[in-house]
């Protein structure tokens, strides 16, 4: 069981692109080991496992039949999170589910209740909370370095020539995909709520009739404002985020660097920043799974983020400003 001595044994469910980041994190965290990789595409699962002495299986149940485990990392399409998360919890595993942890608040709350019922840790894969740049920004904000925050503006755009098959599994795809990071970042950093939103969106990716471009405006509970502008249709890639306070301004350039009023606070290769985020996220999860401190990204803490996403989805359809539940 998870409270035994020895390494925390992890089943990785899903062998897509993000799974490789989780494998590197497992390698980087002491006393955590990969026990199995589960994916319907056995070739992809085997490629991810490489030469490791781990079980390769088509699904979680088959993996657990051959590989005793303590925890699961679920990195599958969003539409499958609730089902596989419940399966993992019912099998007695602690679970980390990639963002968004569930497609809706109702499903999130069902999973949280299930985890509480079986006494297992359930966390959301909010890796951005653990990035060194975000940690540095949190320290500055907590110290009052920029004063009361008046507005946050994000531009995150790039070009994707074709849609991935799983995009269509989730309504308003981009809101869940990038929005679940950007909205959570604002709420977690500032400790505020979004009270109402206005959202517009569309699709510019050939062959995809879902949402791959959004403009979201929101009012914050502290009187500030948020503006998120995200798109997969821009031939000029750009990712930055401004946190404008009454006494100073923070600028994130992607996730790789942070500046305060034009002065560099932190800068590193973005791949190294992300690697450290995944390592810190897994270490935090492992500590909680062993009965230590409560996890920084406990699943219930993303309820507010999902509330904003749901309000933005309503706004897309109504064309009106929508209150956030």
C-alpha positions as CSV (number, residue, x, y, z in Angstrom):
1,X,0.0,0.0,0.0
2,X,1.1,3.6,-0.4
3,X,2.2,4.0,3.2
4,X,4.7,1.1,3.0
5,X,8.4,1.6,3.0
6,X,10.3,1.7,-0.3
7,X,9.8,3.7,-3.5
8,X,6.5,5.1,-4.5
9,X,5.5,3.0,-7.4
10,X,3.7,4.9,-10.2
11,X,1.6,3.8,-13.1
12,X,1.6,6.3,-15.9
13,X,-1.7,6.2,-17.8
14,X,-1.3,7.8,-21.3
15,X,1.7,7.8,-23.5
16,X,1.2,11.1,-25.4
17,X,3.6,14.1,-25.6
18,X,3.2,15.2,-22.0
19,X,3.9,11.7,-20.6
20,X,7.6,12.1,-21.4
21,X,7.8,15.1,-19.0
22,X,6.3,12.9,-16.3
23,X,8.8,10.1,-16.9
24,X,11.7,12.6,-16.6
25,X,10.3,13.8,-13.4
26,X,10.0,10.3,-12.0
27,X,13.7,9.8,-12.9
28,X,14.5,13.1,-11.0
29,X,12.6,12.5,-7.8
30,X,14.3,10.1,-5.2
31,X,12.2,7.1,-4.0
32,X,9.7,7.3,-6.9
33,X,9.8,4.7,-9.6
34,X,7.9,3.9,-12.7
35,X,6.0,0.6,-12.4
36,X,4.0,0.6,-15.6
37,X,2.9,2.5,-18.7
38,X,-0.7,2.0,-19.9
39,X,-2.0,3.2,-23.2
40,X,-4.1,1.5,-25.9
41,X,-1.3,2.2,-28.3
42,X,1.1,-0.4,-27.0
43,X,3.9,0.8,-29.3
44,X,3.7,4.3,-27.8
45,X,3.7,2.9,-24.3
46,X,6.7,0.7,-25.0
47,X,8.6,3.6,-26.6
48,X,8.0,5.6,-23.5
49,X,9.1,2.8,-21.2
50,X,12.2,2.3,-23.4
51,X,14.6,-0.2,-21.7
52,X,13.1,0.1,-18.3
53,X,11.9,-3.1,-16.5
54,X,8.3,-1.9,-16.4
55,X,5.0,-3.4,-17.4
56,X,3.5,-2.1,-20.6
57,X,-0.3,-2.5,-20.8
58,X,-3.3,-1.3,-22.8
59,X,-5.1,0.2,-19.8
60,X,-4.9,0.8,-16.0
61,X,-6.6,-2.4,-15.0
62,X,-4.3,-4.6,-17.1
63,X,-1.3,-2.7,-15.7
64,X,-2.3,-3.2,-12.1
65,X,-2.9,-6.9,-12.8
66,X,0.9,-7.3,-13.4
67,X,2.5,-4.3,-11.6
68,X,1.7,-3.5,-7.9
69,X,1.5,0.3,-7.6
70,X,0.8,3.1,-5.1
71,X,-0.1,5.9,-7.4
72,X,-1.2,6.8,-10.9
73,X,-0.4,9.8,-13.1
74,X,-3.2,10.2,-15.6
75,X,-2.1,12.0,-18.8
76,X,-5.0,11.1,-21.1
77,X,-7.5,13.3,-23.0
78,X,-9.7,15.4,-20.7
79,X,-12.9,13.5,-21.6
80,X,-11.4,10.3,-20.0
81,X,-10.2,11.9,-16.7
82,X,-13.2,11.3,-14.6
83,X,-13.6,7.6,-15.6
84,X,-9.9,6.8,-15.2
85,X,-9.4,8.9,-12.1
86,X,-12.3,7.0,-10.4
87,X,-10.8,3.7,-11.5
88,X,-7.5,4.6,-10.0
89,X,-9.0,5.8,-6.7
90,X,-11.2,2.7,-6.4
91,X,-8.1,0.6,-6.9
92,X,-6.5,2.2,-3.8
93,X,-4.1,4.5,-5.7
94,X,-3.3,8.1,-5.1
95,X,-3.9,10.0,-8.3
96,X,-2.4,13.0,-10.2
97,X,-4.6,13.9,-13.1
98,X,-3.3,16.3,-15.8
99,X,-5.1,19.6,-16.1
100,X,-8.0,20.1,-16.4
101,X,-8.5,17.5,-13.7
102,X,-12.1,17.0,-14.9
103,X,-14.3,18.4,-17.7
104,X,-16.7,20.1,-15.3
105,X,-17.0,21.2,-11.7
106,X,-19.6,18.6,-11.1
107,X,-17.2,15.8,-12.2
108,X,-14.4,17.4,-10.2
109,X,-16.4,17.4,-7.0
110,X,-17.4,13.8,-7.6
111,X,-13.8,12.8,-7.9
112,X,-12.8,14.8,-4.8
113,X,-15.6,13.1,-2.8
114,X,-14.4,9.8,-4.1
115,X,-10.8,10.5,-3.0
116,X,-11.9,11.6,0.4
117,X,-14.1,8.5,0.7
118,X,-11.2,6.1,0.1
119,X,-8.6,8.2,1.9
120,X,-6.4,8.9,-1.1
121,X,-4.6,12.0,-2.3
122,X,-6.0,13.5,-5.5
123,X,-4.1,16.4,-7.2
124,X,-4.4,18.3,-10.4
125,X,-1.4,18.5,-12.8
126,X,-1.0,22.3,-12.4
127,X,2.7,22.3,-13.2
128,X,2.7,26.1,-13.8
129,X,2.2,26.6,-10.0
130,X,5.6,24.9,-9.5
131,X,7.7,26.7,-12.1
132,X,10.7,28.7,-10.7
133,X,9.5,31.9,-12.5
134,X,6.1,31.6,-10.9
135,X,7.6,30.9,-7.4
136,X,9.8,34.1,-7.9
137,X,6.7,36.1,-8.9
138,X,4.8,34.8,-5.8
139,X,7.6,36.0,-3.5
140,X,7.5,39.4,-5.1
141,X,3.7,39.7,-4.9
142,X,3.6,38.5,-1.3
143,X,6.2,41.1,-0.4
144,X,4.1,43.9,-1.9
145,X,6.7,44.7,-4.5
146,X,4.2,45.8,-7.1
147,X,1.4,46.9,-4.8
148,X,-2.3,46.2,-5.5
149,X,-2.7,44.4,-8.9
150,X,-4.9,46.3,-11.3
151,X,-4.7,44.1,-14.4
152,X,-3.3,41.0,-15.9
153,X,-2.8,40.7,-19.6
154,X,-1.7,37.5,-21.4
155,X,-0.9,37.0,-25.1
156,X,-0.3,33.3,-26.0
157,X,-0.5,32.6,-29.7
158,X,1.1,30.2,-32.1
159,X,0.4,28.3,-35.3
160,X,-0.9,24.8,-35.4
161,X,-1.6,23.6,-38.9
162,X,-4.0,20.8,-38.0
163,X,-6.1,19.7,-35.0
164,X,-5.1,16.8,-32.8
165,X,-7.8,14.0,-32.8
166,X,-8.6,14.5,-29.1
167,X,-9.3,18.2,-29.3
168,X,-12.9,17.4,-30.3
169,X,-13.5,15.4,-27.1
170,X,-13.8,18.6,-25.1
171,X,-16.2,21.5,-25.7
172,X,-14.4,24.9,-26.1
173,X,-11.1,23.1,-26.3
174,X,-8.7,26.1,-25.9
175,X,-10.4,27.3,-22.7
176,X,-9.7,23.9,-21.1
177,X,-6.3,23.4,-22.7
178,X,-4.4,26.7,-22.1
179,X,-7.1,28.5,-20.1
180,X,-6.8,26.0,-17.3
181,X,-3.2,27.0,-16.8
182,X,-3.6,30.8,-17.4
183,X,-6.7,31.2,-15.2
184,X,-5.3,29.0,-12.5
185,X,-2.1,31.0,-12.5
186,X,-4.0,34.3,-11.9
187,X,-6.2,32.8,-9.1
188,X,-3.3,31.0,-7.4
189,X,-0.8,33.9,-7.6
190,X,-3.2,36.7,-6.4
191,X,-5.5,34.7,-4.2
192,X,-8.5,36.3,-5.8
193,X,-11.7,35.2,-7.6
194,X,-12.9,36.1,-11.1
195,X,-16.4,37.5,-10.5
196,X,-17.7,37.8,-14.1
197,X,-16.4,37.2,-17.7
198,X,-17.0,38.1,-21.3
199,X,-15.6,35.6,-23.8
200,X,-15.4,35.5,-27.6
201,X,-13.9,32.8,-29.7
202,X,-13.6,31.0,-33.0
203,X,-11.7,28.5,-35.0
204,X,-8.9,29.1,-37.5
205,X,-7.4,25.6,-37.7
206,X,-8.4,23.8,-40.9
207,X,-10.6,20.8,-40.3
208,X,-11.4,21.7,-36.7
209,X,-14.8,23.3,-35.9
210,X,-14.2,23.7,-32.2
211,X,-12.6,26.6,-30.3
212,X,-9.0,27.3,-31.0
213,X,-9.0,31.1,-30.5
214,X,-10.3,33.0,-27.5
215,X,-10.4,36.5,-26.1
216,X,-11.5,36.5,-22.5
217,X,-12.1,39.6,-20.2
218,X,-12.8,39.2,-16.5
219,X,-13.3,41.2,-13.4
220,X,-11.4,40.2,-10.3
221,X,-12.7,40.3,-6.8
222,X,-10.0,42.8,-5.8
223,X,-11.3,45.3,-8.3
224,X,-8.7,44.4,-11.0
225,X,-9.1,43.0,-14.5
226,X,-7.9,40.1,-16.5
227,X,-7.5,39.8,-20.3
228,X,-6.5,36.5,-21.9
229,X,-5.8,36.4,-25.6
230,X,-5.0,32.9,-27.0
231,X,-4.9,31.4,-30.5
232,X,-3.6,28.6,-32.6
233,X,-3.8,30.7,-35.8
234,X,-0.9,33.1,-35.4
235,X,2.0,32.7,-37.8
236,X,4.0,34.8,-35.3
237,X,4.4,32.8,-32.0
238,X,4.3,34.9,-28.8
239,X,3.7,34.1,-25.1
240,X,3.9,36.8,-22.5
241,X,2.0,37.9,-19.4
242,X,1.9,41.2,-17.7
243,X,0.9,41.7,-14.0
244,X,0.4,45.4,-13.6
245,X,0.3,46.8,-10.1
246,X,0.0,50.3,-8.7
247,X,3.7,50.2,-7.6
248,X,5.3,48.1,-10.3
249,X,4.9,45.6,-13.2
250,X,5.9,42.0,-13.6
251,X,6.6,40.6,-17.0
252,X,6.7,36.9,-17.8
253,X,8.3,36.0,-21.1
254,X,6.8,32.6,-21.7
255,X,7.7,30.6,-18.6
256,X,11.4,31.1,-19.0
257,X,11.9,34.5,-17.5
258,X,10.5,37.1,-15.1
259,X,11.3,40.8,-14.9
260,X,10.2,43.5,-12.5
261,X,10.0,47.0,-14.0
262,X,12.4,45.9,-16.7
263,X,14.9,44.4,-14.3
264,X,15.6,40.6,-14.7
265,X,14.6,38.6,-11.7
266,X,14.9,35.1,-13.1
267,X,15.9,33.7,-16.5
268,X,16.7,30.2,-17.7
269,X,16.1,27.9,-20.7
270,X,12.4,27.2,-20.9
271,X,12.9,23.5,-21.1
272,X,14.9,23.6,-17.8
273,X,12.2,25.7,-16.2
274,X,9.5,23.2,-17.2
275,X,11.6,20.2,-16.1
276,X,12.1,21.8,-12.7
277,X,8.3,22.4,-12.5
278,X,7.5,18.8,-13.3
279,X,10.1,17.6,-10.8
280,X,8.8,19.9,-8.0
281,X,5.2,18.9,-8.8
282,X,5.9,15.2,-8.5
283,X,7.9,15.6,-5.3
284,X,5.0,17.5,-3.8
285,X,2.6,14.8,-4.8
286,X,4.9,12.0,-3.5
287,X,5.2,13.8,-0.1
288,X,1.4,14.0,0.2
289,X,1.0,10.4,-0.9
290,X,3.3,9.3,1.9
291,X,1.2,11.2,4.5
292,X,3.2,14.4,4.5
293,X,2.1,18.0,3.9
294,X,-1.1,18.7,1.9
295,X,-0.4,19.0,-1.8
296,X,0.0,22.4,-3.3
297,X,-2.4,21.5,-6.2
298,X,-5.0,19.4,-4.3
299,X,-7.8,18.8,-6.8
300,X,-10.4,20.9,-4.9
301,X,-8.2,24.0,-5.3
302,X,-9.0,24.2,-9.0
303,X,-12.7,24.4,-8.5
304,X,-12.5,28.2,-9.0
305,X,-10.6,27.8,-12.3
306,X,-13.3,25.5,-13.6
307,X,-16.0,27.9,-12.5
308,X,-14.4,30.6,-14.7
309,X,-14.1,28.2,-17.7
310,X,-17.8,27.2,-17.3
311,X,-18.8,30.9,-17.2
312,X,-16.7,31.7,-20.2
313,X,-18.3,28.8,-22.1
314,X,-21.7,30.3,-21.2
315,X,-20.6,33.7,-22.4
316,X,-19.4,32.2,-25.7
317,X,-23.0,31.0,-26.3
318,X,-25.0,33.9,-24.9
319,X,-22.8,36.7,-26.2
320,X,-23.3,38.4,-22.8
321,X,-21.3,39.0,-19.6
322,X,-21.7,36.0,-17.3
323,X,-21.3,35.8,-13.6
324,X,-18.9,33.2,-12.3
325,X,-20.5,30.7,-9.9
